[in-house]
Amino acid sequence: MKTVVHLVSGDEKEQEIALNIVRNLLDDETGSIDDVAVVAQAGGIESVTVDGESEEQVQSLVGEGVSFTACSNTLEAMDLDESELIEGIDTVPEGAVEVTRLENDGYAYLRP
């Protein structure tokens, strides 16, 4: 099974919950989880920026093979540069399109 977690909220508690869900998916002992992806856009972009509250946790998850993508439209709207993203975070032109593409590729959608 494959799962995409959609990070769209700027609420720190909701971001923490989302990243904890990602951790729980990785720690699943049944072996049924093949891939976990995270798409950050809107207020959720804060969770994948350098010096953000979640930087260490995101770095750890990236190191364990979770693919993180950030929405370029959001970066532009929030006047952020790609260099402000945590190392290992890729960008996509539109976060919603990326989520839709992943769902089309068989990923289950989660949004805490």
C-alpha positions, 0 to 999 in steps of 0.5 A: 500500500502507498499513502500520501499525506497532504500538509495544508494547515499552518496549525503547528499541532495539525502539522505535528499530527500529520508527521506523527502519522507518517512516522506511524506508517513507517513503523507499521509492523505488518509490512503492508506499507510500501511507500509514504509521500508528503505534499506540503502546500499553503500553510503546511509549507512551514513544516518543510522550511529550514529552522521550522518547528518540524525541521529535525523530524522532517529530516529524519523522515526524509532520511528514512525514504519518505518523499516530501514535495513542496508546492512552488505556487505556495513558495511564490505566494509566500515569497519563499525561495527553494533554498529555504526548504529542508534539504531533500525536499523536492518541488512541484508546480502545484501541490493539488495536482501532485496529490491528484497524480499520486492518488491516480497512481494508487496512493491512499489520501490522508489529511489530518 
